[in-house]
Amino acid sequence: MKLRFTKENFVDGLQQVLNVVSTRSTLPILSNVLIRAEKGGVSMTTTDLDLGVRCRIQAEVVREGATTLPARRLFAIIREMAATDIELEVDEKNVAAIQGGPSHFKVLGLPESEFPPFPKVEESRAVAVEQKALRDLLRRTAYAMSADESRFVLNGILMSFKDDKLIVVATDGRRLAMAEQEVELSKDCKQDLIIPNKTVLEVARLLKDKGQAKVRFSESQVLFEIEGAELASKLVEGIYPNYRQVIPPDAKVVIPLEREALLQAVHRAALLTTEKNQAVRLAFTRNKLTITANSPDLGESRESLAVNYNGPEIAIGFNPAFLMDPLRNLENDEVRFELTDEYSPGVMKIKEPFLYVIMPLRTGAT
């Protein structure tokens, strides 16, 4: 195999697939990137057996072939080379000679035959989604995924295709984020997919502002096609909990709030919270929101915001990190906060189909 390519193209390609490469794998082949050169172009593939990513780059194929090379080492070498035009040649023993300007490297690889095959997913089940729309869905929900490995069904997001909608849900049992997007669905595309945590983050990283993404899926696998890149993943096995049961009915109190002002005020209040005293208290009175935090070890904070509110006085405590997550990941100027009482979950909404449910915390008045 022999290739000629620009440093920029090669580095960009490796960056698309590099995150999948494990730094602690017991199988050496999983630390490598599969490089395949054919008449149609050059592809790069990495996998951790659960998740695989493949992309194509522009390069001159002098001689066809395939090999696998240590991905992170190769990335470091190409990135640091001074030359912009680089040549890579691989012999029959999978030794790669890399030449660019005054620099010359020899890197030992492993044969293509040892590399796991890239998964194939049924073509018949495919849904097209605008990249920006899918990116917005993931950004508005992914932060609520659970990191508790004992609750494996929650270690990812639910993507539910039905009624010409894509509904995305994430929850860790203490808060829940849900967003929707209209899509065109055929009859055989109605299915619930639980996408693993790592896959969600990689898909979000690949998505752009323009163009379409295609989601193809079977009963056990999903494949995302995003502008020349393909990401294939196993699905999480199991049944996602009935998330609609935790969404409160119509609230007694609805308060419009300026998103950025609320985010900054909660952030400042959180400076005086600890692991033992995690709650910030939101007290709503006539045209005023008072945000307080109290820690016996640190002290207390108090800040007021002017709000458009004329309802009954109500105070409720929340984990500030959980309160800030949606505020950071939404772009709307205004959010709507819905409350029933100090013991019931709070709900955050925006004009688009989105809601965020957050469980309250006990907190003393300050």
C-alpha positions as CSV (number, residue, x, y, z in Angstrom):
1,M,0.0,0.0,0.0
2,K,1.2,3.5,-0.9
3,L,-0.5,6.8,-0.3
4,R,0.2,10.5,-0.7
5,F,-1.9,13.0,1.2
6,T,-1.8,16.4,2.9
7,K,-1.2,16.6,6.6
8,E,-4.4,18.5,7.1
9,N,-6.6,15.9,5.5
10,F,-5.0,13.0,7.4
11,V,-5.1,14.7,10.8
12,D,-8.8,15.7,10.2
13,G,-9.7,12.1,9.4
14,L,-7.9,10.7,12.4
15,Q,-9.6,13.2,14.7
16,Q,-13.0,11.8,13.6
17,V,-12.1,8.3,14.6
18,L,-9.6,8.7,17.4
19,N,-11.9,9.0,20.4
20,V,-13.1,5.4,20.0
21,V,-9.6,4.0,20.5
22,S,-9.2,2.7,24.1
23,T,-6.1,3.5,26.0
24,R,-6.5,0.5,28.3
25,S,-7.5,-2.3,25.8
26,T,-6.0,-5.8,26.4
27,L,-6.3,-6.4,22.6
28,P,-3.5,-4.6,20.8
29,I,-5.5,-4.5,17.6
30,L,-8.1,-2.3,19.2
31,S,-5.4,0.4,19.7
32,N,-4.9,0.5,15.9
33,V,-6.6,2.3,13.1
34,L,-7.5,0.3,10.0
35,I,-6.4,2.2,6.9
36,R,-7.7,0.8,3.6
37,A,-6.6,2.3,0.2
38,E,-8.8,1.5,-2.8
39,K,-9.4,3.1,-6.2
40,G,-12.4,4.9,-4.7
41,G,-10.4,6.5,-1.9
42,V,-9.0,6.0,1.5
43,S,-10.9,5.0,4.6
44,M,-10.0,5.0,8.3
45,T,-11.7,2.8,10.9
46,T,-11.5,2.3,14.7
47,T,-13.5,0.2,17.1
48,D,-13.7,-0.8,20.7
49,L,-16.0,-3.8,19.7
50,D,-19.1,-2.0,21.0
51,L,-18.7,1.1,18.9
52,G,-17.0,1.6,15.5
53,V,-16.3,4.7,13.5
54,R,-15.3,4.9,9.8
55,C,-14.5,8.0,7.7
56,R,-13.0,8.7,4.3
57,I,-10.2,11.1,3.4
58,Q,-8.9,12.6,0.2
59,A,-5.6,11.0,-0.8
60,E,-3.7,9.8,-3.8
61,V,-3.7,6.0,-3.9
62,V,-0.4,5.0,-5.6
63,R,-0.9,1.4,-4.6
64,E,-3.9,-0.3,-3.1
65,G,-3.8,-2.2,0.1
66,A,-4.7,-2.2,3.8
67,T,-3.0,-2.2,7.2
68,T,-3.6,-1.3,10.8
69,L,-1.3,1.2,12.7
70,P,-1.2,2.5,16.3
71,A,-3.8,5.2,16.1
72,R,-2.7,7.7,18.8
73,R,1.0,7.3,17.9
74,L,0.2,7.8,14.2
75,F,-1.8,10.9,15.0
76,A,1.0,12.4,17.1
77,I,3.6,11.7,14.3
78,I,1.6,13.2,11.5
79,R,0.5,16.2,13.6
80,E,4.1,17.1,14.5
81,M,5.6,16.7,11.0
82,A,6.7,20.0,9.5
83,A,5.8,19.0,5.9
84,T,2.3,19.6,4.5
85,D,2.7,16.8,1.8
86,I,3.3,13.3,3.2
87,E,3.8,9.9,1.8
88,L,3.0,6.6,3.6
89,E,4.1,3.3,2.3
90,V,3.4,-0.1,3.9
91,D,5.3,-3.3,3.1
92,E,4.1,-6.9,3.2
93,K,5.1,-7.2,6.9
94,N,2.9,-4.2,7.8
95,V,5.8,-1.9,8.5
96,A,4.8,1.7,7.5
97,A,7.4,4.2,6.2
98,I,6.2,7.7,6.6
99,Q,8.1,10.4,4.7
100,G,7.5,14.2,4.7
101,G,10.1,16.8,4.1
102,P,13.1,16.1,6.3
103,S,11.2,13.7,8.6
104,H,11.1,9.9,8.2
105,F,9.4,7.4,10.5
106,K,9.0,3.6,10.5
107,V,6.0,2.4,12.4
108,L,5.2,-1.3,13.1
109,G,1.6,-2.3,12.3
110,L,-0.6,-5.4,12.5
111,P,-2.4,-7.1,9.5
112,E,-5.9,-6.1,8.4
113,S,-7.1,-9.7,9.0
114,E,-6.8,-9.2,12.8
115,F,-9.1,-6.1,12.8
116,P,-12.8,-6.8,13.7
117,P,-15.3,-6.4,10.8
118,F,-17.4,-3.2,10.7
119,P,-21.0,-4.0,11.5
120,K,-23.7,-4.1,8.8
121,V,-27.2,-2.8,9.6
122,E,-30.3,-3.4,7.6
123,E,-30.9,-0.7,5.0
124,S,-34.7,-1.0,5.1
125,R,-34.9,0.8,8.5
126,A,-33.6,4.2,7.8
127,V,-34.6,7.7,9.0
128,A,-33.2,11.0,7.6
129,V,-32.7,13.8,10.1
130,E,-31.3,17.3,9.7
131,Q,-27.9,17.3,11.4
132,K,-28.6,20.6,13.2
133,A,-31.9,19.2,14.5
134,L,-30.3,16.0,15.7
135,R,-27.5,17.9,17.3
136,D,-30.0,20.1,19.1
137,L,-31.9,17.1,20.4
138,L,-28.7,15.5,21.8
139,R,-27.5,18.8,23.3
140,R,-30.8,19.4,25.1
141,T,-30.9,15.9,26.6
142,A,-27.6,14.1,26.8
143,Y,-26.4,15.7,30.1
144,A,-29.2,13.9,31.9
145,M,-27.8,10.4,31.1
146,S,-27.0,8.2,34.1
147,A,-23.4,7.3,34.9
148,D,-24.5,4.6,37.4
149,E,-23.4,1.3,35.8
150,S,-25.8,-0.6,37.9
151,R,-28.7,1.0,36.0
152,F,-27.4,0.1,32.6
153,V,-30.7,0.9,30.8
154,L,-30.3,4.5,31.8
155,N,-26.6,4.6,30.6
156,G,-27.6,6.3,27.4
157,I,-30.5,8.0,25.7
158,L,-33.8,6.7,24.4
159,M,-34.5,7.5,20.7
160,S,-38.1,6.7,20.0
161,F,-39.3,6.8,16.4
162,K,-43.1,6.9,16.2
163,D,-46.0,9.1,14.9
164,D,-43.7,10.9,12.5
165,K,-41.6,12.1,15.5
166,L,-38.2,11.5,16.9
167,I,-38.4,11.7,20.7
168,V,-35.1,11.8,22.6
169,V,-35.1,11.1,26.4
170,A,-32.4,10.9,29.0
171,T,-32.7,10.4,32.8
172,D,-30.7,9.4,35.8
173,G,-33.6,8.9,38.1
174,R,-33.2,12.4,39.7
175,R,-33.9,14.5,36.6
176,L,-35.3,13.9,33.1
177,A,-34.8,15.7,29.8
178,M,-37.0,15.2,26.7
179,A,-37.0,16.8,23.3
180,E,-38.9,16.1,20.1
181,Q,-38.4,16.6,16.3
182,E,-40.8,15.9,13.5
183,V,-39.4,13.4,11.0
184,E,-40.8,11.3,8.1
185,L,-41.2,7.7,9.1
186,S,-42.1,4.6,7.2
187,K,-44.2,1.9,8.9
188,D,-41.2,-0.4,9.6
189,C,-39.2,2.4,11.3
190,K,-41.3,2.6,14.5
191,Q,-38.9,1.5,17.2
192,D,-37.3,2.5,20.5
193,L,-33.5,2.5,20.5
194,I,-31.4,2.9,23.7
195,I,-28.2,4.5,22.4
196,P,-25.1,4.0,24.7
197,N,-23.5,6.9,26.5
198,K,-20.3,6.8,24.5
199,T,-22.1,6.6,21.2
200,V,-24.2,9.6,22.0
201,L,-21.1,11.7,22.7
202,E,-19.4,10.6,19.5
203,V,-22.4,11.3,17.4
204,A,-22.8,14.7,18.9
205,R,-19.2,15.5,18.1
206,L,-19.5,14.5,14.5
207,L,-22.7,16.5,13.7
208,K,-22.5,19.8,11.9
209,D,-24.9,22.8,11.4
210,K,-25.8,21.8,7.8
211,G,-26.7,18.7,5.9
212,Q,-28.6,15.5,6.7
213,A,-27.7,12.6,8.9
214,K,-29.2,9.1,8.3
215,V,-30.0,6.8,11.2
216,R,-30.2,3.1,10.2
217,F,-31.1,0.5,12.8
218,S,-31.9,-3.2,13.5
219,E,-33.0,-4.9,16.7
220,S,-29.5,-4.8,18.2
221,Q,-27.5,-2.2,16.3
222,V,-27.6,1.4,15.1
223,L,-25.6,3.1,12.4
224,F,-25.3,6.9,11.9
225,E,-24.2,8.2,8.5
226,I,-22.9,11.8,8.8
227,E,-21.2,13.4,5.8
228,G,-18.9,10.6,4.8
229,A,-18.4,9.3,8.3
230,E,-20.2,6.2,9.7
231,L,-20.6,5.4,13.3
232,A,-21.9,1.9,14.2
233,S,-22.9,0.9,17.7
234,K,-24.5,-1.9,19.7
235,L,-27.8,-0.9,21.4
236,V,-28.3,-1.1,25.1
237,E,-30.4,-4.2,25.8
238,G,-33.5,-3.8,27.9
239,I,-36.7,-1.8,28.2
240,Y,-36.5,1.9,29.0
241,P,-38.7,3.0,31.9
242,N,-42.0,4.7,31.3
243,Y,-40.7,8.3,31.4
244,R,-44.1,9.9,31.0
245,Q,-45.1,8.7,34.5
246,V,-42.6,11.2,36.1
247,I,-43.8,14.2,34.1
248,P,-46.1,16.2,36.5
249,P,-49.5,17.3,35.3
250,D,-50.4,20.9,34.9
251,A,-48.6,23.0,37.4
252,K,-50.1,25.6,39.8
253,V,-47.4,28.1,39.2
254,V,-45.8,29.2,35.8
255,I,-42.9,31.7,35.9
256,P,-41.1,33.0,32.8
257,L,-37.4,33.5,33.5
258,E,-34.4,35.0,31.7
259,R,-32.2,32.0,31.0
260,E,-28.8,33.5,31.2
261,A,-29.5,35.7,34.2
262,L,-30.9,32.6,36.1
263,L,-27.9,30.5,35.0
264,Q,-25.4,33.1,36.3
265,A,-27.3,33.6,39.6
266,V,-27.5,29.9,40.3
267,H,-23.8,29.5,39.4
268,R,-22.8,32.2,42.0
269,A,-25.0,30.6,44.7
270,A,-23.5,27.2,44.0
271,L,-20.1,28.6,45.1
272,L,-21.2,28.1,48.7
273,T,-22.6,24.6,48.4
274,T,-20.8,21.4,49.4
275,E,-21.4,17.7,49.0
276,K,-23.3,17.6,52.3
277,N,-25.3,20.8,51.4
278,Q,-25.9,20.7,47.7
279,A,-29.1,22.5,47.5
280,V,-29.8,26.1,46.4
281,R,-33.2,27.5,47.4
282,L,-35.4,29.4,45.0
283,A,-38.0,31.6,46.7
284,F,-40.6,33.2,44.5
285,T,-42.5,36.3,45.8
286,R,-44.3,39.1,44.0
287,N,-42.1,40.1,41.1
288,K,-39.0,38.7,42.8
289,L,-36.9,35.5,42.8
290,T,-34.5,35.1,45.7
291,I,-31.8,32.5,45.3
292,T,-29.9,31.4,48.4
293,A,-27.4,28.8,49.5
294,N,-26.4,28.0,53.1
295,S,-23.5,25.8,54.3
296,P,-22.4,25.6,57.9
297,D,-18.8,25.1,56.8
298,L,-18.7,27.9,54.3
299,G,-21.3,30.5,54.9
300,E,-24.3,31.7,52.9
301,S,-25.2,33.6,49.7
302,R,-28.3,35.5,48.7
303,E,-29.2,37.1,45.3
304,S,-32.4,38.5,43.9
305,L,-33.7,38.7,40.4
306,A,-36.6,40.7,39.1
307,V,-39.3,38.3,37.6
308,N,-42.8,38.6,36.2
309,Y,-44.7,36.8,38.9
310,N,-47.8,37.6,40.9
311,G,-48.7,34.2,42.3
312,P,-48.5,32.8,45.8
313,E,-45.2,32.7,47.6
314,I,-43.4,29.4,47.0
315,A,-39.9,28.2,47.8
316,I,-38.1,25.1,46.6
317,G,-34.6,23.6,46.7
318,F,-32.7,22.0,43.8
319,N,-29.3,20.6,43.1
320,P,-27.6,23.6,41.4
321,A,-25.6,21.4,38.9
322,F,-28.9,19.8,37.8
323,L,-30.5,23.2,37.5
324,M,-27.6,24.7,35.5
325,D,-27.3,21.8,33.0
326,P,-30.3,22.6,30.8
327,L,-29.7,26.3,31.2
328,R,-26.2,25.9,29.7
329,N,-27.4,23.7,26.8
330,L,-30.4,25.7,25.7
331,E,-30.1,28.7,23.4
332,N,-33.5,30.4,24.1
333,D,-33.5,33.7,25.9
334,E,-36.4,32.7,28.1
335,V,-37.4,29.5,29.9
336,R,-40.6,28.8,31.6
337,F,-40.5,27.3,35.1
338,E,-43.5,25.3,36.3
339,L,-44.0,24.4,40.0
340,T,-46.7,22.8,42.1
341,D,-45.3,23.0,45.7
342,E,-42.0,22.6,47.5
343,Y,-42.2,18.8,47.5
344,S,-43.1,18.1,43.8
345,P,-40.8,18.1,40.8
346,G,-40.1,21.3,39.0
347,V,-40.5,21.5,35.2
348,M,-38.5,23.7,32.8
349,K,-39.9,24.3,29.3
350,I,-39.2,26.4,26.2
351,K,-41.2,27.4,23.1
352,E,-39.9,24.3,21.2
353,P,-40.9,20.7,22.1
354,F,-38.7,20.3,25.2
355,L,-39.1,19.7,28.9
356,Y,-36.9,19.1,31.8
357,V,-38.1,17.5,35.1
358,I,-36.0,18.0,38.2
359,M,-36.6,16.5,41.6
360,P,-36.6,18.9,44.6
361,L,-34.2,18.8,47.6
362,R,-35.0,19.5,51.2
363,T,-33.5,22.8,52.3
364,G,-33.9,25.0,55.3
365,A,-35.0,28.7,54.9
366,T,-32.1,31.2,54.8
